[in-house]
Amino acid sequence: MAKALPLDQIQVFDIENLPSREYDFGTAAIILVNKPQTWTSFDVVKYVRGRLRTKKVGHAGTLDPMATGLLILCSGRATKSISQLQDMSKTYIGEITFGGSTPSYDADSEVDETAPTDHITLDQIKEVLEADFSGEIQQIPPVYSALKVGGKRSYELARRGEAVELAARPVTIHGHQIISFEDDKLIVSITCSKGTYVRSIAHDLGIALGSRGHLSALERTAIGEFSSKKALSPQKIDELLNAKD
């Protein structure tokens, strides 16, 4: 069985090193892609796979359909190295809307509980983020997640109206920076470990502030040293490789 390649031995394609039809993606490649909103991560894999002319393509970390930003695709032998990418820290810019929570903890479901927001101040947000959302924390994932419970996806059980209980698990918040807070909307940059749900941070922060909250927008801006600023759109990849479905 082929061993995982060190990442520095894999060809990386981005806006500074554009992919071409001459390259054999069946060997090994990393492609930085900007995932469009509403696309699933698999939608991106399926779209790009057809242009690379190889069946062996996978992604290194799912983004929810609502989210945009960096999705790293690996082809050929580079798929053996996906776990190395998944273990890297992730940076997101999230918009959290206070005043209402949703079952999915984000804007993909309707607000089901509301609470006042008049008392929330920027200083209070900074204090709570520092006290409760810094370093290693115990986080309960959203029930609308792909985690398995008794062999079933948690979101499948939740959609059927079944009660789902997920255990808290340790995640690490390496850092956060508030970008703005206006009209009950907080925009914040968060760098965190593998397995962290920004949706849960939004939900839990709302409660910690004596209100409710949900994630209303999300962009992944970095995975380790890889940045969304260098990522290609799926359409740009199609244009460069000019392959038919």
N, C-alpha and C positions, 0 to 999 in steps of 0.2 A: 504494500500500500504506500502511495506517495506521501511524503511528509509535507507538513505545512511549510511554505516558503517564508523566509524573513521578509517583512514588508519592504525593506530597502532594496530587495532584489526583484520587486514586481514593478512593471511599467505602469505609471500613473498617467491617465489622460484627463485633462481639464482645459480651461481656456488658455493656459500657457503652453500646453502640449496637446494639440487637437488630434483626435483619432482619425485614422485614414483607412480606406478600404484595403490597403496593402498589408496592414498588420493582421497577424493571425491571432485573433482573440481566443481561439481554442487552446492556446498555450497558457498564458497568464496575463491578466490585466486588471487594474483598478480604474473605475470610471466614476468621477464625481458628477452627480446629477442633482439638479434642483427639482424636487418633486412639486408638481402643480397642486393647487388646492382641489379637493374632491377626488383626486386620483388615489387609489390604494397603492401601497408599496409594491404589491404584486402587479398592478397595472403598469407601473414603471418597468419592472423586470420583464414582463411580457412584451412591452413595446420595444424596449432596447434590445432584447434577445434576438428578435427578428432581424434587426439591423446589424448585429455582430456576426451573424451566420454561425452561431454555435449554440448548442442546447444547454451547455453548462454555465448558467448565469444565476447568481444569487445576490441578495442584499445583506448588508451588515447592520441591521437594526431597523425595525418597523417604525414608520410614522403613521399616525392616524390619518384618515382621509381629510379631516378638517385642516391638518397641519401642512405647512410648506417647508421648503428648505432642503438641507443636505441629506441626500441618500447615497450611500456608497455602494456601488455595484462591483462585484467581482466575477471574473470569467475564467474558465479553464481551471488550471491548477491553483489559481489565486483563491478559489472558493474554499480551499483547505485552510486558508489563513483568515477566514471571516471572524473566527472567535477572537483573534488578536485585535481586530478593529472594534468588535462589540465590547471588549473590556476597557476601551478607552473612555475617558470622561467626555461628556456631551455638554454643549452650550446651547441654550435656547433663549429666544426672546418671546415672552408670553404676555398676552393681555388678559388681565383678570378683571371681571366685572362684578362689583359688589352689589348686594341687595337681593340676589336670587340664586338659588342652587338648582342643579338639574340632576336627574338620575345618573347620567353618564359623566357628570362633573365638567362637561364642556357644552358648547353651543349646538352639538348634534342632537340634543334632546331638549324638550320644553322645560321652562322653569316650573318647578313643582313646590317650591317653598320660598317665601320672601321674608325679608327682615329689614329694619331701619339701617340707614347708613350715615345719618347726619353727624353721628359722634366720631366717625373715623377720621383721623388726621394723619398726615404724612409722618409725623414723629412717632405716632402709635404704630404705624405699619413698620417703620424702621426698627422699633424696639421689639416687636413680635417676631419679625424675620430673624433678627440677631439671636433672640432667646430661644425660639422654637424651631427654626428652619436653617440652622447652621451646623456644620460638622456632621457626625453620624447621628441619624434619627431613626426612629421606628415609624415606618409608613405602611398604612393599609391601602393596598391597590384598589382601584375602582372595580365594582362588580361588573361593569361593562368593560371587561378586558379579556384578552385571549388566554389568560391563565386557566389551567385545567383544575376542575373540581370533580372528583370521582370519574375521571376520564372524559368529562364534557367541558367545553369551553365555558368559562364563567358568563360571558355575554349571552350565550345561547340559553342558559338557565334563567338569567335575569329577564331576557325578552319574553320567556314563557311565564313570567310572573312568579317563578320559584324563588324562595329565600336562599340567598347565597351569603356565606360567611367566609371571608378571606382573612388569613392571619397576617398580623403586622410583620414586616421584615426590615432588616437594617439596610438603609441606603445612606449615601454621603452627599451632602450639599457642600461643594468645595468653595462656593462663593456666590454672591448675588449683588446686583447693582440696580437700583431704582432709576429708571429712565424718566418717567413722568407719572403724576397722579392728578387726574382731573376728571370731574363729572362721574365720580364713582368708578373710574377705570384706572387700574394700575398697570403700567407697562414696566416690566422688570426683566433683566437678563439673569439667567440662572445657569451656573455650571455645576454639574452633578455626576454621580456615578451611574454605571450601568444599572438598569432596573428601576430607576427613579421615574415616577409618574408626575409630570408637571400638573396634570389634571387634579391629582390628589393634593398637591401643594395649594392649588387655587381653592379647592373645596375646604381644606383644613384651615387655611389662612382666614377665610371668611368667618368660620366658626370661632377661631381664636380671637378675632377682632369684635366678637359679639354681634355678628351679622351673618350673612350667607354670601357665597361667591362661587363663580364658575369660570372656567377658562374659555374666553371668547375668541382668541386667536393665538396661534403658535407657529413660530419659525425655528427650525434647528439651524443654527449658524455655524456650528463646528463639531467635529468629532476628532478628539486629539488635536493634532496640528493641521488637519484637513479643514478647509473653510468653504462655506457656501459661496463666498465671493469668487471662487475659482470654478464653481460647478457649472455644468452645461445643462441647458434645457433639453428635454427629450426631443423637441422639434429641431434643435441645433444638431443633435446627434444624427437624426434622420437626414438632415440636409447634408452633413459631411459624409455620411456613408452611402447616401442615395440608394438605399436598398428597398426593394418592394416587399410587402407582406407576403 
